[in-house]
Amino acid sequence: MVHESKNDLSELKVMITELKQEIKNDIKKEISSMLKTNEKISEKTSEKTSEKLRLELQELRRELQELQQDNKDSEKCFDNRFEAAFNCMLEKIEEHIQENASKLSTFADQLEDVKLAALEDGYRRNNIRIEGLPENRESPNPVKFVAELFSKIIGEDFKSDAEIAAAYRIWGLNISKNRTFIVCFEKLQLKLNVMSLLREKQEIMFENNLIHIFPDFSPSTATKRASFYNIKQHLRRADIRYSLLYPAKLKVEIQGKHYIFTSREKTRQAKCSIPALQKKTRGVGILIHTVEQSHL
């Protein structure tokens, strides 16, 4: 009986051992199966992930290409706009240079004329012009004739012909008009003294002819100074003191103040804008623009 029990126990152990082995085997199989399944899932997941990444990469490449193309287009557009703006600016600069070159050329010509006029005025600075003097009165000695003429006009203040270097008529094409008579003094101060004495004379008559005596200037300067002639007449009638500065500037004195005008246009039209001068002119019609005045 005891022997049988031992046999049963041995068999039971064997069965338990086999059962354990089967359980282990089953667990291994299950683990192996799970691993294979996991590998398959991983492979599928990797494939999906890779495909997604590939698509995203393609999209990024496409966007990058578009950006590069847009950048090229923008650069080209910017280059075109810059070139157009630069060409326009260059054209304006060239026009400005040409305009300034033309102005400079004109200014250079004017400056040259002014220089030539100034040189000629310097050459004539000791001279006096006499207009309206009848022909053939100076023969045979023009210097002596002029000395006697000044003695009659000025009086004892002019006593000698030694101050006069030369006297002569200038050639004129208008034979119906008395030719201009030129008197050249030895020294500038002698000429200035004579002109100062002559200014005190209202009218100068010779053989019932009204003659005019004034400094000798170049034609250019003389024309500019002559443009003030009518205005000077108005000022004399209005008893307004004035003087003509070199080369051609009108200086007017009003109530102790002095005003200088550079051209006839600055001193004409309508009535005077300076109250004191407007009152004195009484409708003469002289306009002095205060904006153009140089107050001394």
Secondary structure, DSSP 8 states (H G I E B T S, - for coil): -HHHHHHHHHHHHHHHHHHHHHHHHHHHHHHHHHHHHHHHHHHHHHHHHHHHHHHHHHHHHHHHHHHHHHHHHHHHHHHHHHHHHHHHHHHHHHHHHHHHHHHHHHHHHHHHHHHHHHHHHHHTTTEEEEES--TT-S-S-HHHHHHHHHHHHH-TT---GGGEEEEEE---S-TTS---EEEEESSHHHHHHHHHHHTT-S-EEETTEEEEEEE---HHHHHHHHTTHHHHHHHHHTT--EEEETTTEEEEEETTEEEEESSGGGG-SSS-SSHHHHHHHTS------GGG----
